[in-house]
Amino acid sequence: MDSVREEARARGDPKAPQEVAKRRTELLKDATEIWVQRLERPRAGTRTVEAVRPVLRDWVERRSGVLTFRLTQVLSGHGCFGSYLHKVAQREPTPECHQCGADVDSAQHTLAECPVFGEEREALVAQVGQDLSLPAVVQAMLGSESAWETVLTFCEHVMGDKEAAEREREVRAEADPMRRRRIGRRRAAHERNLPPG
């Protein structure tokens, strides 16, 4: 988008700020249309897609609400959840919840059910309402800045606790090959090039 302005300057035709803003709006509209089409048949992340697709334009056009790492974990289901650590990361022998012992720990379990986070959930329910399904939570987040901030605060606190517990388990089980973090190709290559020592 800044390249539009730079290209115009290179041609000796500086674009007025209104023209740049108009072009940005057009590009965002085009990108949103592409996303709408791609989300019609998602190949993965259906939980998140089903929550965001009905409000995608509002999501993209919102003027407030920051996405953090921990909020994204809860929205996507990719994080310190037993189901993710078991099935995807393959670092847990079962998908159980280490906090409460439930058979399956998922983002939805953490958001709406895990009794360990009941106190944090009270503030969430007071702001968002009783329905803590992901579509309802996303709708509430888009409805008000205070709802967004409450969901964000919940995610930051709860995921911080889950991450700390995960680190403790990693330290205790460092020798267990199931719990070891997988090292990517780039990191492995980098570590091979480090001097001994």
Secondary structure, DSSP 8 states (H G I E B T S, - for coil): -HHHHHHHHHTT----HHHHHHHHHHHHHHHHHHHHHHTTS-SS-HHHHHHHGGGHHHHHH-SS----HHHHHHHHS-SS-HHHHHHTS---SS---TTT--S---HHHHHHT-GGGHHHHHHHHHHH-S--SHHHHHHHHHH-HHHHHHHHHHHHHHHHHHHHHHHHHHHHTTT-TTTS----HHHHHHHHHS---
